[in-house]
Every structure is written in C-alpha cells, then in structure tokens.
Amino acid sequence: MKQGDKPLTMHIGISSVIGTKKVQQDAVFGDINTKRTVAVVCDGMGDLHGGEMAGKAVVKMFSDDTSAKANIPDIPKFLKEEAEKMDQAVCEIKKQDEKLMNAGTTIAAAIIEENNLYWLSVGDSRIYIIRGEEIVAATIDHTYRLRMDEDLKQGKITNEEYKALERQAGTLISYLGLGKVPMMDISQVPFKLEEDDIILLCSDGLYKCLPDEDIRELIYYEEPDMPRAARRLTDVVMKRAEEIQDNTSVVILQYSRV
C-alpha cells in the first residue's frame, strides 16, 4: 500500500515533568481509539497536595465520562456540563480532617471525532493549533490581563496604571474549584482539521519558558514522531530553566497518514 493510500489518523505524544517544584500538580491524559480522540491537561493549585488531588480528579472524571459515552450528540453542551460537574467535584475535595481542601485546577481538553476538533479550557493552560508555518493559540488565558486590557480599551485606566498592574496580570480569574465557573472557553462549532495539522495541549510551564515559534520548531524537528516531540519540548524546558521551573506537561496530536 502506498503511503498516500493510508487513512488519516491521530498520532499522540505525551510528556510531563515536575520541574524544580516539590509536588507535581499537573495531570495529563490522552487516548486514541477508532471512535474519538480525547486529550486533557490540568494544572492544579492549592495548599499541600490540594492542587495535585484536584488535577488528578478532573483528569480521571473527564477520561471516565468521555469513555463511558459511545456517542456524544452535542459535544459543546457536553463540555459545558462536564466543566460544571468537574468544578463541583473539585470544590468537594476534603483534607484528612474532613475540612474542605480549597483546591483548584485549570483544564485544557480536546475531543476529536474524525477531523472535527472541539475544545474546552478554563484557566491558563492552552491549546495550540499548528498548521505549516503557523502556530496559533486557540484558547484564551483567563487571567487578570483580560480585565486590564478591557479597562484600558474602555479608557477606565491609563497606560501608566496598566503598567503598574503588570505584576498582577497573570492572576487567574477563572478555574475549576471556584464553585461556579466565571469563564470557560468552549468551541461551539468544530475546527476542521487538515492533513498534518498538529494540536498541542500544555500547562503554562511550557509557554512561559519557550516562545511560540520555538515550540513549533521543536515539534517539527521530531515530526512525525509525536512521542519524541513531546519529550523534546519538556527536555528543552528543563535545560532552559532558571532557578525555579514550574511543572510542565504536554499532549501533542497530529492528524496524518504516517
């Protein structure tokens, strides 16, 4: 059979490193079957092991719920309901003394059926789409910078006041575990994948260390080997790390014939 005769299928690579942190608060999952592809990256937060527990709980719930459904007629609706369900589950995580953990987690999740890509994001974990020479973040960071940008646009703050708020810009304004998700990013119509498109899900440890163009080049350096591409990303992050390097997790998916 000629390579051109092979069907287009998904290929996956996953890598996750703890960095220099004491606890791995990222959680990651990816699965490909004949029906659909599911991928999710979470970046937990909270005292002690709260963030670790929150991330793992959300990843397990999302993977279990997607695998339990042979058909999902309305994927955007499913993603919204799932976000609300996972948010409540994180709110209910308790410590050993039965007191609430007050943990939280971001989520970047993708569901792909045939060449139809849907996504959900809450927080600042990202989903990138790479096509040829372009790399584009498909999701929005739910951080205080969103409000700063809007206030500046509407003239509520000056450029000087904007600069003074810069240290707060990365503060999350939406994540799972708040009790009610203030903001979530859900694709209402599918993004149509083309041959050789790459989808990257990652925690902020990746893009805060590597520029987007470096990310694209590193992935293409290992293409079509997505497992090697995923490991290369986290390896380079660790080599470029300064004194403190955050947990870093990636799932890379390519829609190809290889």
C-alpha positions as CSV (number, residue, x, y, z in Angstrom):
1,M,0.0,0.0,0.0
2,K,1.3,3.4,-0.9
3,Q,1.7,6.0,1.9
4,G,-0.9,8.2,0.1
5,D,-3.4,5.4,0.4
6,K,-3.2,5.2,4.2
7,P,-6.1,6.7,6.1
8,L,-5.7,9.9,8.1
9,T,-5.4,9.0,11.7
10,M,-4.4,10.7,15.0
11,H,-0.9,10.2,16.5
12,I,-0.1,11.1,20.0
13,G,2.8,12.1,22.2
14,I,2.7,12.8,26.0
15,S,5.3,14.2,28.4
16,S,5.2,15.6,31.9
17,V,8.0,16.8,34.2
18,I,7.9,18.1,37.7
19,G,10.5,20.8,37.1
20,T,12.1,22.1,40.3
21,K,8.9,22.0,42.3
22,K,8.4,19.7,45.2
23,V,5.0,18.4,44.0
24,Q,3.7,17.5,40.6
25,Q,0.4,19.4,40.3
26,D,0.0,18.8,36.6
27,A,-2.1,15.9,35.4
28,V,-2.4,14.7,31.9
29,F,-4.3,12.1,29.8
30,G,-4.5,11.2,26.1
31,D,-6.3,8.4,24.4
32,I,-7.0,7.4,20.7
33,N,-9.5,4.9,19.6
34,T,-11.5,4.3,16.4
35,K,-14.4,6.4,17.6
36,R,-12.7,9.5,19.0
37,T,-9.5,11.1,20.4
38,V,-9.5,12.6,23.9
39,A,-6.8,14.7,25.5
40,V,-6.6,16.7,28.6
41,V,-4.0,18.7,30.6
42,C,-4.7,20.1,34.1
43,D,-2.5,22.4,36.2
44,G,-3.6,22.2,39.9
45,M,-3.2,24.7,42.7
46,G,-3.8,24.6,46.4
47,D,-2.1,24.1,49.7
48,L,-0.1,20.9,50.4
49,H,-1.4,18.3,47.9
50,G,-4.6,20.1,47.0
51,G,-3.6,21.0,43.5
52,E,-2.3,17.5,42.8
53,M,-5.6,16.0,44.0
54,A,-7.6,18.5,42.0
55,G,-5.8,17.9,38.8
56,K,-5.9,14.1,39.1
57,A,-9.6,14.1,40.0
58,V,-10.5,16.3,37.0
59,V,-8.4,14.2,34.5
60,K,-10.0,11.0,35.8
61,M,-13.5,12.3,35.7
62,F,-13.1,13.7,32.1
63,S,-11.5,10.5,30.8
64,D,-14.1,8.3,32.5
65,D,-17.0,10.3,31.3
66,T,-15.9,10.5,27.7
67,S,-15.0,6.8,27.5
68,A,-18.4,5.9,29.0
69,K,-20.3,7.6,26.1
70,A,-20.4,5.7,22.9
71,N,-22.0,8.8,21.3
72,I,-22.0,12.4,22.3
73,P,-24.6,14.1,20.1
74,D,-23.9,17.7,21.3
75,I,-20.2,18.0,22.2
76,P,-20.2,21.7,23.2
77,K,-23.1,21.0,25.5
78,F,-21.3,18.0,27.0
79,L,-18.2,20.1,27.6
80,K,-20.1,22.8,29.4
81,E,-21.9,20.3,31.6
82,E,-18.7,18.5,32.2
83,A,-16.9,21.7,33.3
84,E,-19.7,22.5,35.8
85,K,-19.6,18.9,37.1
86,M,-15.8,18.9,37.5
87,D,-15.9,22.3,39.1
88,Q,-18.3,21.0,41.8
89,A,-16.2,17.9,42.3
90,V,-13.0,20.0,43.0
91,C,-15.0,22.1,45.4
92,E,-15.9,19.0,47.4
93,I,-12.3,17.6,47.8
94,K,-11.5,17.3,51.5
95,K,-8.5,17.0,53.7
96,Q,-7.9,14.1,56.0
97,D,-9.6,16.0,58.8
98,E,-12.7,16.4,56.6
99,K,-12.2,20.1,56.1
100,L,-12.5,21.4,52.5
101,M,-9.2,21.5,50.7
102,N,-9.9,24.8,48.8
103,A,-8.1,23.5,45.8
104,G,-8.4,24.4,42.2
105,T,-7.2,23.4,38.7
106,T,-7.0,24.7,35.2
107,I,-8.1,22.5,32.3
108,A,-7.4,22.3,28.6
109,A,-9.3,19.4,27.0
110,A,-9.9,18.3,23.4
111,I,-12.3,15.9,21.8
112,I,-11.7,14.9,18.2
113,E,-14.1,12.8,16.1
114,E,-13.0,12.2,12.5
115,N,-11.4,15.6,11.6
116,N,-13.7,17.6,13.9
117,L,-11.8,19.2,16.8
118,Y,-13.7,20.6,19.9
119,W,-12.1,22.1,23.0
120,L,-12.7,23.3,26.5
121,S,-10.4,25.5,28.5
122,V,-10.7,27.1,31.9
123,G,-7.7,29.0,33.3
124,D,-4.4,29.5,31.6
125,S,-3.5,26.0,30.2
126,R,-3.5,26.3,26.5
127,I,-4.4,24.6,23.2
128,Y,-2.4,25.5,20.2
129,I,-3.1,24.6,16.5
130,I,0.0,24.2,14.3
131,R,-0.5,24.2,10.6
132,G,2.5,24.6,8.3
133,E,4.4,27.8,9.3
134,E,1.7,29.0,11.7
135,I,1.2,28.3,15.4
136,V,-2.0,29.8,17.0
137,A,-3.4,29.6,20.5
138,A,-7.0,28.5,20.1
139,T,-7.8,29.3,23.7
140,I,-8.0,32.4,25.9
141,D,-6.0,32.8,29.1
142,H,-8.5,33.5,31.9
143,T,-6.2,35.9,33.8
144,Y,-6.4,39.4,35.2
145,R,-4.8,40.7,32.0
146,L,-8.2,40.2,30.3
147,R,-9.7,42.8,32.6
148,M,-6.7,45.0,32.3
149,D,-6.9,45.0,28.5
150,E,-10.7,45.7,28.6
151,D,-10.3,48.6,31.1
152,L,-7.5,50.1,29.0
153,K,-9.6,49.8,25.8
154,Q,-12.6,51.5,27.5
155,G,-10.4,54.2,29.0
156,K,-11.0,53.2,32.6
157,I,-7.3,53.1,33.3
158,T,-4.3,54.9,31.7
159,N,-1.2,53.3,30.2
160,E,0.7,54.2,33.3
161,E,-1.9,52.5,35.5
162,Y,-1.9,49.5,33.2
163,K,1.9,49.1,33.6
164,A,1.6,49.4,37.4
165,L,-0.8,46.4,37.4
166,E,1.6,44.2,35.3
167,R,2.6,42.1,38.3
168,Q,-1.0,41.0,38.8
169,A,-1.6,40.3,35.2
170,G,-1.1,36.5,35.4
171,T,-3.5,36.0,38.3
172,L,-6.2,33.5,37.4
173,I,-9.8,34.9,37.3
174,S,-11.4,31.5,36.3
175,Y,-10.5,27.9,37.2
176,L,-12.3,24.7,38.3
177,G,-12.9,24.8,42.0
178,L,-14.4,28.2,42.5
179,G,-17.9,26.8,42.9
180,K,-19.2,28.5,39.8
181,V,-17.0,28.8,36.7
182,P,-16.9,32.5,35.8
183,M,-15.4,32.0,32.4
184,M,-14.9,29.0,30.2
185,D,-13.8,28.7,26.6
186,I,-15.7,26.2,24.5
187,S,-15.6,25.8,20.7
188,Q,-19.3,25.9,19.6
189,V,-18.5,24.6,16.1
190,P,-15.8,22.1,15.3
191,F,-12.5,23.2,13.9
192,K,-11.9,21.2,10.7
193,L,-8.5,19.5,10.8
194,E,-6.5,19.2,7.7
195,E,-3.8,16.6,6.9
196,D,-0.7,17.1,9.1
197,D,-2.3,19.5,11.4
198,I,-0.9,19.4,15.0
199,I,-2.8,20.1,18.2
200,L,-0.8,20.9,21.3
201,L,-2.3,21.0,24.8
202,C,0.0,22.3,27.5
203,S,0.3,23.7,31.0
204,D,1.7,27.2,31.5
205,G,5.2,25.8,32.3
206,L,5.7,25.3,28.6
207,Y,4.8,28.7,27.1
208,K,6.2,30.7,29.9
209,C,9.6,29.2,29.2
210,L,9.5,28.8,25.4
211,P,8.3,31.3,22.7
212,D,5.6,30.0,20.4
213,E,7.9,29.9,17.4
214,D,10.4,27.8,19.4
215,I,7.6,25.4,20.3
216,R,6.7,25.0,16.7
217,E,10.2,24.4,15.5
218,L,11.0,21.9,18.2
219,I,7.9,19.8,17.3
220,Y,8.7,19.9,13.6
221,Y,12.3,18.8,14.4
222,E,10.9,15.4,15.6
223,E,7.9,15.1,13.2
224,P,6.3,12.7,12.6
225,D,7.4,11.1,15.9
226,M,5.0,12.7,18.3
227,P,6.2,10.9,21.5
228,R,9.8,12.2,20.7
229,A,8.4,15.7,20.0
230,A,6.6,15.7,23.4
231,R,9.8,14.6,25.2
232,R,11.9,17.2,23.3
233,L,9.7,20.0,24.5
234,T,9.9,19.1,28.2
235,D,13.6,18.3,27.9
236,V,14.3,21.8,26.4
237,V,12.2,23.4,29.1
238,M,14.3,21.8,31.8
239,K,17.6,22.8,30.0
240,R,16.5,26.4,29.7
241,A,15.1,26.5,33.2
242,E,16.3,29.2,35.6
243,E,16.4,28.6,39.4
244,I,12.7,27.7,39.5
245,Q,10.9,25.8,36.8
246,D,7.2,25.0,37.0
247,N,5.6,21.7,36.3
248,T,5.3,21.3,32.6
249,S,3.0,18.9,30.7
250,V,2.2,18.5,27.0
251,V,0.0,16.4,24.8
252,I,0.7,16.6,21.1
253,L,-1.6,15.2,18.5
254,Q,-1.1,15.0,14.7
255,Y,-3.7,14.2,12.1
256,S,-1.6,12.4,9.5
257,R,-1.1,9.3,7.3
258,V,2.2,8.3,8.8
